[in-house]
Amino acid sequence: MIQGDNWAEARALLGKWLLSAEAQAPRSVQFSHARRKPRDLLVSVIECNEDLCGCSDGCRLRGKTKMDQRDKLSGMTVGLHWLLAFGMIGMLVFGLVLEDMPKGDSKAALMWWHKGLGVAVLAFALWRLGWRMTQGFPAALSHAPAWQEKIAGLTHWFLLLGTLFMPISGLLMSLSRNRAVDVLGLFTIPPFGEIEVLHEVAEAVHGLGGKLLIAAIILHVVGAVKHEAVDKDGTMARMAGRRVEPRIEA
């Protein structure tokens, strides 16, 4: 049985070896660990050392890393992507339904849910923004013309920011009309008072932003279909949490 002192010494030696191996590893390998501290690197390689040991598909520890890699996205990235995707699409449909409803108790009740769920979406959107700022956007799995990459990049950023400005502008519409927002009965956001200019700006952003966001979602879906049907590069499989084989180097 390994004693405490021996275990500490073994960990220290392993840590030195890992840092040395990381420094000598190819650039594509270093990329996945670029933002990790030595302690995080140690934990990651103990869980799955495929990058440094060169293990094949038979590695029994494969797939347990928690950071995004080119061939496999983390559970956090996949989960937040689909949560916000279904959340925002649902809220946009919800908003279109409310827009056509006449004023009354039924609309007021649905509006209560719309506002509360909007705050929940905003919370997850902020979480996803922080995660994306630390991870960056997933790298492409296949080559594409520069103009397509530019459009894809702009679309990704617009979708990311759209999950923020839509719920924020919706909140401001109520708060600037001196209406508090009850968040699903959990807490209440107090109003600002009557600020007509802020209300008009928020209303314009919410209305136009919703239409632009729908267009961006359609464009994003078209791009996903292209990856699946034309490029056949495994982008959809990767976004489903599976490991894929990239066609281009990091």
C-alpha positions as CSV (number, residue, x, y, z in Angstrom):
1,M,0.0,0.0,0.0
2,I,1.3,3.5,-0.9
3,Q,2.1,5.6,2.1
4,G,1.2,9.3,2.3
5,D,4.8,10.5,1.7
6,N,5.4,8.1,-1.1
7,W,2.1,9.1,-2.7
8,A,2.9,12.8,-2.5
9,E,6.3,12.2,-4.0
10,A,4.8,10.1,-6.8
11,R,2.3,12.9,-7.6
12,A,5.1,15.5,-7.7
13,L,7.1,13.4,-10.1
14,L,4.0,12.8,-12.3
15,G,3.2,16.5,-12.3
16,K,6.8,17.3,-13.5
17,W,6.5,14.6,-16.2
18,L,3.2,16.0,-17.4
19,L,4.5,19.5,-17.7
20,S,7.5,18.3,-19.6
21,A,5.4,16.2,-21.9
22,E,3.0,19.1,-22.5
23,A,5.9,21.4,-23.5
24,Q,7.1,18.8,-26.0
25,A,3.7,17.8,-27.3
26,P,2.5,18.8,-30.8
27,R,0.6,22.1,-31.1
28,S,-2.7,20.3,-31.7
29,V,-2.3,18.5,-28.3
30,Q,-1.2,21.6,-26.4
31,F,-4.3,23.4,-27.6
32,S,-6.7,21.4,-25.5
33,H,-4.7,22.1,-22.4
34,A,-3.8,25.7,-23.2
35,R,-5.9,27.3,-20.5
36,R,-5.5,24.7,-17.8
37,K,-3.5,25.1,-14.6
38,P,-1.0,22.3,-13.8
39,R,-3.3,20.8,-11.2
40,D,-6.2,20.8,-13.7
41,L,-3.9,19.2,-16.2
42,L,-2.9,16.5,-13.7
43,V,-6.6,15.6,-13.0
44,S,-7.5,15.6,-16.7
45,V,-4.7,13.3,-17.7
46,I,-5.4,10.9,-14.8
47,E,-9.0,10.7,-16.0
48,C,-8.1,10.3,-19.7
49,N,-4.5,10.4,-20.9
50,E,-5.2,9.8,-24.6
51,D,-3.5,13.0,-25.8
52,L,-0.2,12.3,-24.1
53,C,-0.1,8.5,-24.2
54,G,-1.5,8.1,-27.7
55,C,-4.1,5.5,-26.8
56,S,-6.5,4.3,-29.4
57,D,-10.3,3.8,-29.4
58,G,-9.8,1.0,-26.9
59,C,-8.8,3.3,-24.1
60,R,-11.2,2.6,-21.2
61,L,-10.7,6.1,-19.8
62,R,-11.5,7.9,-23.0
63,G,-14.2,10.6,-23.0
64,K,-14.0,11.8,-19.4
65,T,-12.4,15.2,-20.0
66,K,-14.4,18.2,-19.0
67,M,-13.0,20.8,-21.5
68,D,-13.9,21.2,-25.1
69,Q,-11.6,19.5,-27.6
70,R,-11.7,19.5,-31.4
71,D,-13.0,15.9,-31.7
72,K,-15.3,16.0,-28.7
73,L,-17.2,18.8,-26.9
74,S,-17.7,18.8,-23.2
75,G,-21.0,17.9,-21.6
76,M,-21.3,21.5,-20.4
77,T,-21.1,22.9,-24.0
78,V,-23.5,20.3,-25.4
79,G,-26.0,20.8,-22.5
80,L,-26.0,24.6,-22.6
81,H,-26.3,24.6,-26.4
82,W,-29.5,22.5,-26.5
83,L,-31.0,24.0,-23.4
84,L,-30.7,27.5,-24.8
85,A,-31.7,26.4,-28.3
86,F,-35.0,24.9,-27.1
87,G,-35.4,27.6,-24.6
88,M,-35.1,30.5,-27.0
89,I,-37.1,28.8,-29.8
90,G,-39.9,28.2,-27.2
91,M,-39.8,31.8,-26.0
92,L,-39.9,33.1,-29.6
93,V,-43.0,31.0,-30.4
94,F,-44.5,32.0,-27.0
95,G,-44.0,35.6,-27.9
96,L,-45.6,35.3,-31.3
97,V,-48.6,33.6,-29.7
98,L,-48.9,36.4,-27.2
99,E,-48.6,39.1,-29.9
100,D,-51.8,37.8,-31.5
101,M,-53.8,37.4,-28.3
102,P,-56.4,40.0,-27.3
103,K,-55.9,41.6,-23.9
104,G,-57.5,39.8,-21.0
105,D,-56.8,37.5,-18.0
106,S,-55.6,34.6,-20.3
107,K,-53.0,36.8,-21.9
108,A,-51.9,38.3,-18.5
109,A,-51.4,34.8,-17.1
110,L,-49.3,33.7,-20.1
111,M,-47.4,36.9,-20.0
112,W,-46.5,36.1,-16.4
113,W,-45.0,32.8,-17.5
114,H,-43.3,34.5,-20.5
115,K,-41.5,37.0,-18.3
116,G,-40.5,34.5,-15.6
117,L,-39.2,31.9,-18.1
118,G,-37.4,34.8,-19.9
119,V,-35.4,35.5,-16.7
120,A,-34.5,31.8,-16.4
121,V,-33.3,31.8,-20.0
122,L,-31.2,34.9,-19.3
123,A,-29.6,33.2,-16.3
124,F,-28.5,30.2,-18.5
125,A,-27.5,32.6,-21.3
126,L,-25.1,34.4,-18.9
127,W,-23.7,31.0,-17.8
128,R,-23.2,30.0,-21.5
129,L,-21.6,33.4,-22.3
130,G,-19.1,32.9,-19.5
131,W,-18.4,29.3,-20.7
132,R,-17.9,30.4,-24.3
133,M,-15.5,33.2,-23.2
134,T,-13.3,30.6,-21.5
135,Q,-13.6,27.9,-24.2
136,G,-14.0,29.8,-27.4
137,F,-16.3,28.6,-30.1
138,P,-15.9,24.9,-31.2
139,A,-13.3,24.6,-34.0
140,A,-14.5,23.6,-37.5
141,L,-14.2,19.9,-38.4
142,S,-13.8,20.5,-42.2
143,H,-12.7,23.3,-44.5
144,A,-15.1,25.9,-45.9
145,P,-14.8,29.0,-48.1
146,A,-13.8,32.1,-46.1
147,W,-17.1,33.8,-46.7
148,Q,-19.0,30.8,-45.2
149,E,-16.7,30.8,-42.2
150,K,-17.3,34.6,-41.8
151,I,-21.1,34.1,-41.9
152,A,-21.0,31.2,-39.5
153,G,-18.9,33.2,-37.1
154,L,-21.2,36.2,-37.2
155,T,-24.2,33.9,-36.8
156,H,-22.8,32.2,-33.8
157,W,-22.1,35.6,-32.1
158,F,-25.5,36.9,-32.9
159,L,-27.2,33.8,-31.5
160,L,-25.1,34.1,-28.4
161,L,-25.8,37.8,-27.9
162,G,-29.5,37.3,-28.9
163,T,-30.1,35.0,-25.9
164,L,-29.0,38.0,-23.8
165,F,-30.6,41.1,-25.5
166,M,-34.0,39.4,-26.0
167,P,-34.8,38.7,-22.3
168,I,-33.0,41.9,-21.1
169,S,-35.1,44.0,-23.5
170,G,-38.2,42.2,-22.5
171,L,-37.5,42.9,-18.8
172,L,-36.8,46.6,-19.6
173,M,-40.1,46.9,-21.3
174,S,-41.9,46.1,-18.1
175,L,-39.6,47.7,-15.6
176,S,-39.6,51.0,-17.5
177,R,-43.4,51.1,-17.4
178,N,-43.3,50.9,-13.6
179,R,-44.3,47.2,-13.6
180,A,-42.5,44.8,-11.3
181,V,-41.5,41.4,-12.8
182,D,-42.5,38.4,-10.7
183,V,-40.0,35.6,-11.5
184,L,-42.1,32.4,-11.3
185,G,-43.0,33.3,-7.7
186,L,-39.4,33.0,-6.5
187,F,-38.5,36.7,-6.3
188,T,-39.6,40.0,-7.8
189,I,-37.5,42.5,-9.8
190,P,-38.6,46.1,-8.8
191,P,-39.6,48.6,-11.5
192,F,-37.6,51.7,-12.5
193,G,-40.6,54.0,-12.7
194,E,-42.0,55.5,-15.9
195,I,-39.1,56.0,-18.4
196,E,-40.8,56.3,-21.8
197,V,-37.6,56.6,-23.9
198,L,-36.1,53.4,-22.3
199,H,-39.4,51.6,-22.9
200,E,-39.6,52.6,-26.6
201,V,-36.0,51.5,-27.2
202,A,-36.5,48.2,-25.3
203,E,-39.7,47.6,-27.3
204,A,-38.0,48.2,-30.6
205,V,-35.1,46.0,-29.7
206,H,-37.4,43.2,-28.5
207,G,-39.6,43.4,-31.6
208,L,-36.9,43.7,-34.3
209,G,-34.4,41.5,-32.3
210,G,-36.9,38.7,-32.3
211,K,-37.4,38.7,-36.0
212,L,-33.6,38.9,-36.6
213,L,-33.1,36.1,-34.1
214,I,-35.6,33.9,-36.0
215,A,-33.7,34.5,-39.2
216,A,-30.3,33.7,-37.5
217,I,-31.8,30.4,-36.1
218,I,-33.0,29.4,-39.6
219,L,-29.5,30.3,-41.0
220,H,-27.9,28.2,-38.3
221,V,-30.1,25.2,-39.0
222,V,-29.3,25.5,-42.7
223,G,-25.6,25.5,-41.9
224,A,-26.1,22.4,-39.6
225,V,-27.9,20.6,-42.5
226,K,-25.1,21.4,-44.8
227,H,-22.5,20.0,-42.4
228,E,-24.6,16.8,-42.1
229,A,-25.8,16.3,-45.7
230,V,-23.0,17.9,-47.8
231,D,-19.8,18.1,-45.7
232,K,-20.6,14.9,-43.7
233,D,-18.0,16.0,-41.2
234,G,-19.7,14.9,-38.0
235,T,-20.6,18.3,-36.7
236,M,-24.1,17.2,-35.6
237,A,-22.7,14.1,-34.0
238,R,-20.2,16.2,-32.1
239,M,-23.0,18.5,-30.9
240,A,-24.8,15.4,-29.7
241,G,-21.9,14.7,-27.4
242,R,-20.2,12.0,-29.5
243,R,-16.5,11.8,-30.5
244,V,-15.7,12.4,-34.1
245,E,-12.7,12.4,-36.4
246,P,-11.7,15.9,-37.6
247,R,-10.8,16.3,-41.3
248,I,-8.4,19.2,-40.6
249,E,-5.6,19.8,-38.2
250,A,-5.9,22.2,-35.2
